[in-house]
Structures are given as structure tokens and as C-alpha cells.
Amino acid sequence: MINASSNESCSKERVWMMNDQPLLNYIRSRKDQLLVVGIDGLSRSGKTTYTQLLKKRLEGHGLDVVCLHMDDFIEPRHRRYHTGNEEWREYYFLQWDVQSLQENLFANLKSASFLRLGYYEESADIRVTKEIRLPECGVIVIEGVFLQRDEWKGYLDYVMYLDCDRESRFNREHDSAKMDTEKFMNRYWKAEDHYLLKVKPLELADHVIRT
């Protein structure tokens, strides 16, 4: 028996597949190049799920695909909590070492065969250096929140923005997380508002999918 959630998931996947045709056309038109595709969107908008589906589709077309997730590169807690800054500024400006990632990740995507980057391990609250293989030709998919910030946007060849209203995204949070609404208001939502108003990611993106 297929339950309602399974039907909803399959329906969502079909909608996403129909809506990513412009991206697939773009990639086909540059099939002999190495392309960097960004999957942008606010928290719980479906970026990771969409990236997994996109990877399968692209590999089905014979493309070499590497996916990078910006949440893998966040800073240890002492660098992004209780820093003396407003909570939303900690999330937007300190969650990642923006400048270091620009220099060591984004700037090298098309010139290096591999990267050595610090991956965050939540259980130990430390960063562990890992080596990432990069393709010579194919697609590098990067997914993450605030992906079109000024420091990173210029390294992305094509950006998909997953647009989802705040209420729907909040409903996707774990029940325990939803109990701390003050944290969402002071940390996450203010940072999201800053991104939407200052960067205007929906206008900058090459294509927007409603999730």
C-alpha cells in the first residue's frame, strides 16, 4: 500500500522534474564544459532533496556530478554562538567563514582537480579536513542557504532558487525545534529577511521553483 505521504513525495518529485527543464537545457548546451550549479533557498525549502534528485537525473544523462553541501562547512559553535553580535548576524555572517570559502572553495572549483576543506562534525563540534574530488568535465552542484551572497554568486554558472513560504518551512521543522520560536525569530528569520531584502535572491536566480 502506498500511503499519502508517499503519493505527496512522488507528486512533488514530478513537479520538480518538470520545472528543471531550463537547467537541463542549459547544461546540454554546454556539455563539454565544467559547470557550477547552485541550489539556493532558505532553510527547509527542499534543497537537499532536490539536489539528490538532480544528481540522479544528470548522472542518468552520463554526466560526472559532484555535490557539495554548504552545511558541511559551517564553523564550530564557539565561532557562531555567544560572540557578542546579534543572533541573526551570527547566523548570516559567522555560520560560515565566508571569505575563506570564497578563496579555498569557490575560487578553485574550475582550476583544481581536488580540494582539501574542513568538514564540520557536529557530534564533536570540530572540523576535519577531507579531500574532495572535482570533475574535469561535468557538473558541480552546490546547495545551501544564502548561496547568492556577493562573495559567492560570481562563481556560479546557473542558480536554481527553491521558493517556499515561511509557514510551510517552519512546519517541516522537528517538533522539538519548533518549541523555541524565539530562536527562529531572533536568529533565523531576521537573517532570512536580510538576505531577501539586501541580496534579492529570487530576482538574481536563473530559475525559481516553488516548493
N, C-alpha and C positions, 0 to 999 in steps of 0.2 A: 504494500500500500504506500502511495506517495502522499505525504502529509502536506498541509497548507504551506508551511514554511519552505518545503522543497519546491513546490509549484511557484512560490513567490521568487525564490532564488533563481530558478530556471528562466522565469519571465524577465527578471532583471538582467540576466546574462544576455538574453536575446536582444533586449533593448540596447545594451551597451555595444554588442557586436554590430548592430545596425548603424549605430552612431559613430563608430570609429572608422568608418569607410574613408573619410577625408584623410585621416592619418595613414591608413594603408596605401592610399593613392600617392601620398607624398613620399612614403618610403619606397614604393615601386619605381617612382620617377628618379630615384637616386640610389638604385640598387647596388651600384658599385662603390658606394661611399660608406664611411663610418658615420652614423648619425646618433645624436644625443637627443633623446625624447624625454621631456619632463612630464610627470603626472602630478599636478598641483591640486590643492583642495584643502579645506580646513579639516580639523580632527573629526574622525568618524564619517567622512564623506564617501568612503569606499575605495580609497586609493590603493591599498594593498591588495584587496580582492581583484580590482580591475587590472592591476599590474600583473597578477598571476595569470589572468585570462588572456591578457595581451601577449604575454610571453609565449603561451602555448600556441596562439594564433600565428605569431611571427615565426616561431620555430617550425610550424606546420608549412610555412612557405619557404623553408630551407634556409632561414636566416640564423646567423650566430647572434645570440641575445644574452646580454649580461644585465642583471637588475641590481640596482643599488637602492638601499632604503635609508633615508636621512636619519631616521630614529636610531639606526645603528651607530651613529657618530655623535650622539649627544655627550655633553660634559658630565663629569662626576657631580654629585649632588651639592657639594660644598661650593662649587663654582656657579651654581644657578639657583640656590635657595639661601635665604637669610644673608644676602650680600649687602643690604642697606639700600638697595634700589627698590622701586615699586615692583610689585609682583608681576605685573604684565610686562614690564621692561626686562625682568629676569627671563621670562619665557621667550620673548621675541628676540632679545639681543644676546642673552647669555646661555640659552639652552644648547646652542652650538657655538663653537669657535668659528664665527663666520669668516673671518679673514684667513685663518689657517686652512679651512676647507676650500676657499677660493684658490689659494696658492697651491695646495697639495693634492686636491681632488679635481676640481673643475678645470683648472688651467692645464692639466695634464691628460685629460680624457682622450684627446686625439693625437697625442705625441708619445705616449708611453705604452709599453706592452703589458705592464703590470704596475700596480700602486701598492704602497705599504701605508696602511691607515690604522688609526686607533679605533677599535670597535668597543662599544660600551657593554659591559657585563653587569646587568642590574643586580644580580644576587650578591656580588662582591663590591659593587659600586666602584669599579675600576675600568680602565681602558686597556685592552690587549691588542697589540699590533698584529694585524693579519695582512696577508698578501692577496690582492685582487687581480685576477687575470682580465685583461681587456682585449677585445677582438680587433683584428686589423681591418676587417670589413664586416658590417652588420649593424646592430642597434644596441646602444647602451640606454637602458630605461632607468631613470632616476625618479623615485616617488618620495614626496614629503610635503609637509606644510610649509608655507612661506617660501616656496621654491622660486618664485619670481622676484624676490628681493633684488635690489640693484646690483649687489655683489655677485649674484649667481646667474641672473637672467641671460646675460650675453653669451653664455656657454651652451645654451640650449637651442637646438635647431628647430624644435617643434614642441609646443606645450599644449597638453590637454588639461583643462580645468574641470574638476568634478564639483558641481554646484549643488549644495544641499542646505536646506534651511536649518536654523539653529535648533528648533524644537525637535526635528527628526533626528538630528545628530545626537542631541542630548539623550533622547530615548534609547539610543543604541549603546549608551554607556552602561557599565556594570552597575547593579543596584547599589553596591557599597560606595561607588564613586559619586553617584547621583545624590547621596545624602549630604555631601559637602558642597552645597550650591554657592557658598560664599567664595570658595576657591575658584569655581568656574567664573563667577562674576568679576573677581579682582585680578585673576591671573590669565585665564584663557580667553574669555570673551573680550576683555579690553584689548588684548594683543591682536585678536582677530579683527576687531573694529579698526585698529590702527593699520593693519595690513590692507583691509578692504578700502579704507579711505585714502591712504597715502600711496599705495602701490597700484591699486585698481586692477587686481589680477584677472577679473573676468574680461576686462577690456583688452588687456595685454595678450591673453591666451589666443592661440591659433584656432582652438576649437573648444567649446564648452558642452559638457554633458550633464544633464540634470539627473541627480541621483536621489 
